[in-house]
Amino acid sequence: MLNAAPAGALKGDARVPGDKSISHRALMLGGLALGETTVTGLLEGEDVMATAAAMRELGAIVERQADGSWRILGRGVGSLREPSSVLDLGNSGTSARLLSGILASHPLTAVVTGDASLCKRPMGRVIEPLRAMGGEFQTREGGRLPMTVIGSDALIPVEYTLPVPSAQVKSAILFAGLNTAGNTSVIETTPTRDHSERMLRAFGAELTVEPGDNGTRITLVGQAELKGCSVAVPADPSSAAFPLVAALLLPGSEVRLPNVGMNPQRIGLIEVLREMGGDITIENLRDAAGEPVADLLVRASKLQGICVPAERAASMIDEYPILAVAAAAAEGRTEMQGLGELRVKESDRLAVMARGLEACGVTTEEGEDWLTVVGTGGSVTGGALIEAELDHRIAMSFLVLGSISEKGVRIDDGSPIDTSFPGFVDLMNNLGARITTGAP
């Protein structure tokens, strides 16, 4: 159990861990490349370590160096070996979905599983296009893990239009296309994060991105030969969101967040918070290994509720829990639309956030794919014990809420936080938060 007591102003610099999405992809593509890949800034959370363990089991050499960098010696596209044991991916949906594309395109059989939370999450949206390419999958009812993948090096290329925006589905298809003769194309009508496209190019894949009347077409030329390279992982904007929102909401706060990834498809939360009146200054915008990064200076602000339309969802889908916390302290109503994807995350995030906010004295209205939060215009009551349902983002969001509340907030289990943000409690407390283990 973790307890977040009411806090004063937050001050200082906060270097958050490396980007989770980029870290996963660096390990996977490094394992598929020929030669050596060096990764600096890798997120060493449980989710990414699950990917590292899986790539080792598939034959890649993945080692942490004394200076904190990571060295990967890949086996080449199409040359991964059959795993000798079950691939246990813990809580990592990204690992499960992206690896499905890699496994399906190799002549091997692999069994994939995860923890109780991951085994509840549907895999059907990834399995459907990969089956169309020729991969075979056996799952539990509802397309859920554990899952057996029977791969092949004779898949056929597809042209697949994403039915819902999903960078994970897009990436799984493109990764399968690496070892597939011909051109594999994904068409997305709503842009999603493009870390895979950027990194595939960095490793030497031939890939084009073309806008069209029916959406953006991403085309990969198959039977690629990837070459090892250097990857510098920026700070994760999804992790930066927690100290950022806390600094906005606690009077007198001023926090600097250095080297944060500013990929255009990942900064929806920053844009929304600035529209709400948040004082967020973007400094030293620059390019690092193909990804835009910047330093963020955040000062306490009075926020106003706004309407966040559905088209924003793809660029900030992981940040809605912490946005709901910001909305709770804003003046007026904040309406968030297009949130159906939140119901199939580590938990039903939409329902869990609504229930937890109500328990803390915040009025909410919830629909199938929308949430309205009626802000208090200042601090919230708090005082609740929140069941985080093994969801790291739910846990961190309510710890931030506890910091701005009158009575504090308790979290039943803070252990899932390490899946994405190891050191979260220490980082927040070093800025001035008051998060402790156990009941208050």
N, C-alpha and C positions, 0 to 999 in steps of 0.2 A: 504494500500500500504506500502511496505517496500523498503528501499533504502540501498544498500550495497556500500559504498564508498571505494576507494582504501585504503588498509591497509598496515601497516608496519609489522615487524616480530611479530609472535605470540609466547607468552611465558606462561608457567605455567602448572598446572595440570587441567584436565578437566574430571570430573566424569559424564559420559553420563547416561541417564535414563536406566532402566532395559530392558531386552530383550523382545520385543513385542511378539514374537512367544511363548516363554516359559511362559510369563504372561497369555496369553489367555488359554493355556493348563492347567496351574495350577488352574485357576478358574473353568474351565469345569470339570476336573477330581476331584478336591476338592468337587465340587457340587454333583458328582456321588459317592463319597466315603462315607463310614460309619465313623462317628467320626469327629474329628476336624483336619483341615489342617491349618497350619500357613505358610504364604508366606512373606518373606522379600525381599525388592528390587523390588517389583511389579511396572511395568510401569503404571503411573497414567495418561496416555494419553487418549484421547477421544475414540479411538478404543477399548482399554482394558476396559474402564469404560462401554462401550456398552455391552461387554460380562458379566461384573459384574451385570449390570442391568437385563440382560436376565436370568442369573442364579437365581437371586432373584425372578423374575417373575415365574420361573419354580419350586420354592419352597425351594431353598437352602438359608441358612443364610450367607450373605457375608458382613463383617463389617471391616472398617478400624479402627485400634487401635490407641491409643494416641501416641505410639512410632513409628508410621508409618508403622508397619506391618499390615497384613491383616489376619483375622480369618474367616474360612469357615466351616460351619457345613453342611455336605452333607446329602442327603436323601437316598443314596444307588442306585446301578445300577437298572434301571427299575422302579424306584419309583418317578421320577419327576412328578409334577402335570401339568395339562393343564393350559396354561397361560390365564389370564382373559382379556388380551388386546393384541394388536399387538406388536410383538417384533421388535422395531426399532433399527437397528444396525448401524445407522449413515453411516460412510464411510468404515466400516470394512468388507472387503472381507473374512478375516480369520474367523471372527465370523460367517458370513453367511454360509460359506462352512463347517466348522467343526460342527457347531450346527445342520446342516442338518442331519448329521449322528446320532447325539444324539436324535433329535426329531423323526426321522424316526423309531427308535427302541423303542419308548414308545407309549402306547395306548392313544394317544391324537391328537388333531387338533390344529395347530398353524399357524398363519399368520406372515410371515417375510417380512420386508421392510427395506429401508435405504434411504440415501440421493440421490440426483439426479445422482451423480457419481456412487454410488453402484448399483442403479437401471439400469444402462447401462451395467453392467458387466455380462457376461454369466455364468449361473449356470449349464449348460447342462453336463459338464464333471463330476460333482459331482452327479447330478440326475441320470445319466445312470446306474452306478453300484448300487446305492441305490434302484432304481426301480427293478433291477434284484434281489435284496434281498427281495422285497415285499413292499417297501415304496411307498406311493402315493404322487404325486406332481402336483400342478396346478400353472402354471406360465404365465406371459405375453409372447407374441410372442418372439421367440428366446431364451427361457429359462431364462427370466429375471425377477427380482423382480418387484412388490410384488409377493410373493409365498406362497401358502397354502400347508402345510405338513400334511398329514394324516398318522400318525404313527401306528405301531403295535408292540406288544411284541411277535409276532410269525414270525419274519423274518427268512429267510433261509440263511445259510452261503454261501459265494461265494469264488471262486478263481479268482481273477481279475488281469489281466496284464495291467499296466498303459500305455495308448497309448502315452502319453507325460509325461515327468517328472513333478510331482506335489506332494509336501508334503501335501498340503491341501486336495487333493483327497484321497491320501493314508490315512491320518488321519481320514477323514470323514468315510471311510469304516471300519477302525479299531475301531473307536468309536461306530459305529453301531453294530459291532461284539461283543461288550461288553455284550449286552443284547440279543444275538442270540445263540441258542443252536448249538453246534458243533464248528468246526474250521473255522475261516475266514482268508483267505490268500490274500495278495497283492504281486504281482511280479513287481519289477521295474528293467528295463534294464539299467537305469542311476541312480546312487545314488542321493537321495535328503536329505534334512535336517532330522535328526532322533530324534528330540526333543520328538515327541510323543512316540516312542519306549522306549526311556530312561525313560520318566516320567510314562508311563504305568507300567513298571517294578517297579519303585519306589513306586507306589501305590498298588502293589501286584498282578498285572495281570500276567498271564502265557503267555509269548510271546517268540518266537524263531526267529532268523534271520539266514538264511542259504544261502550261495552263491551257485549258480548252473550254468549250461551251458547257460540257457536262462535268467539269471538275478538273483537278490537277492530276495528270498522268505521270506516275513515277515508273520508269522502265529500267530494268537491270539486265545487262547482257550476261548470260549464264556461262558456266564452266570457267569462272574467273580464277585468276591466280593472284591471291592477296599476298602482299609483302609486309613484313613487320615494320613498325614505325614507332615514333614517340607520341604519347598521348598525355596532355596536361589536363587534368580534370578540374574544372572550376567548382567553386562552392555551390551547393545545391539550392536553387531558389525556393524549392518547396520546404527545405529545412530552415532557410533564412526567414521564411514567413512567420515563424513563431516568435523569435525575439523582435522582429520588425513590428508585428502587431502589438506586442506587449509594450514596446517603446512608444508607439503612437498613443496608447490608451492610458499610460501612467503619467500624470502631470509632472513636468520638469525633466522628462527623460530626453537624452540625446545619445544615440548609439550609432556607431559606424560598423557596417558589414562589408568587409573587403572581398574582392575577387569573386563576386556573385555572378553566376551564369545569367546572361541576358538574352538567351535565345528568344526570338520574337513569339514563338509558340509556347513559351513558358512564363511569360511575365504578365498574364492577364490580371493576377491579383494586384500587382503593383499599380497597374493602370486603373483598376477599380478603386483602390484605396486613395489614389491621388484625386480621382473624381469625387470621392466622399469628403475630400478636404485634407487628406493626409499630407504632411510635410515630409516628402521623400525626395532627396536630391540625388541624382545620378551623376557620379563623378568618374573621371578617368575611364571613359568608355573605350575599350580596346579589343583587339582580336587575340585569342590564344588558341592555337592549334585548330583553327577553323570555327571556333565558337566565340561569340561576343561575350565579354565580361566587363564588369564595372564595380566600383565601390559605391555603396549606398549609405547616405547620411540620413538618419531618421530622427525627427524631433516630435515630441508630444503634440497632439493636435485634437481639435474638436471635430468629430466626424458627423456627417449628415447621411441619413439613409437614402438609398437610390434604388432604381430597378436595374438588375443585372440580367440582360437578355440571354436567351438560350445559346446564341451564337458565341458567347464568351466562354462557354463551358469547356470546350476542348483545350483552351489555353490555360486553364486553372482548375482542372477537375479535382486535383489532389488538395487544393487550397480552400475548398468550400467550408470544411469544418472550422478552420481558423477565421475565415471571413465571417462566419456566423457569430463568432465571438466578438469580432470588431463591430458587427451589426448590433449586437446586444447592448453595447455601450454608446452607440451612435444616437443622434437625435432623429426621431421619426422611424418610419418603416423602411426596411430593406427587403426587396423582393428578388429572389433568386430563382431563375427559370432554367429548364432543360437539365435537371439533375437526376434523371433516371439512372445514369451510370453509377451514381453513388450507392444504389441499392445492391450492387454486386461487387463491392470492394471488400476489404478485409472484414467489414461488418456492413450492415445496412446503415451507412453513414447518415443518410437523411433522417431516418427514424431515430437513431441513437442521439444525434445532435438535438433534434426537436425535444425528445424526452428529457435529455440532460439539461437543456436550457430552461425548460419549464420547471424542473426540480430546483433550479437556482433562482427562480423568481422572474424569469423572462418569458413574456408572452410570445407564442409562435403559432403559425398556421401552416399545416402541412398537406400537400397533395401528392399525387402519384409521382410527379417529377418536378415539384417546386416546393420552396420553403420561403415563408415570410417571417421575419423577425422584427418585433416591435421594440425598438431601442429604448433604453432608459434615459439617455442623454448624459450618462455618467457611469458611476459604479453600479454593479448588480449585487443582489443580496447574497447569493452563494449559499454555503452551508450544507451542500448535498454531498453524498457519497455516490460517485459515478461509476457504473459498470462499463468499462472501456471495451469489453468484448474482444479482447486480444488485438485491438486496433491501435497501432502506434500513433496515428494522427489524431484519433479521438482522445487518447490519453494526453498528448501534448497540448491539444487545444483547450481542454478543461483545466490543465495546470496553469495556462495563461489566464483563463477566466478566473481561477482562484486568486491569482495575483492582483487582479483589478477589483475583486469582490470585497464586500464588507465582512463576510464571515469565513472566507477561505473555501476551498473545495478539496475533497479527497478523491483519489483514484484507486480503484480496487486492486489494480495490477499494473505497475509501470514497466515490467520487464519487456514487453513488446517494443518499447521505444528504441531499444538497441538494434532493431532491424534496420532502422534508417538513420538514427541520430545518436550514436554512442557519445556519451559525455554531455547530453542535453542538460541534465540537472546542474552539473558543475558550471557549464557555460552560463546558464540563466542566473545562478546564484552569484557568480563572479560579476555579473552586471548589476546585481542588487536585489534579485528575487529572493524569496524565502520558501524554498521547496525542501522538504525533509521527508525522511523515510518513516513510515508508521503513522498512527493516528495523532492528531494534534494534542 
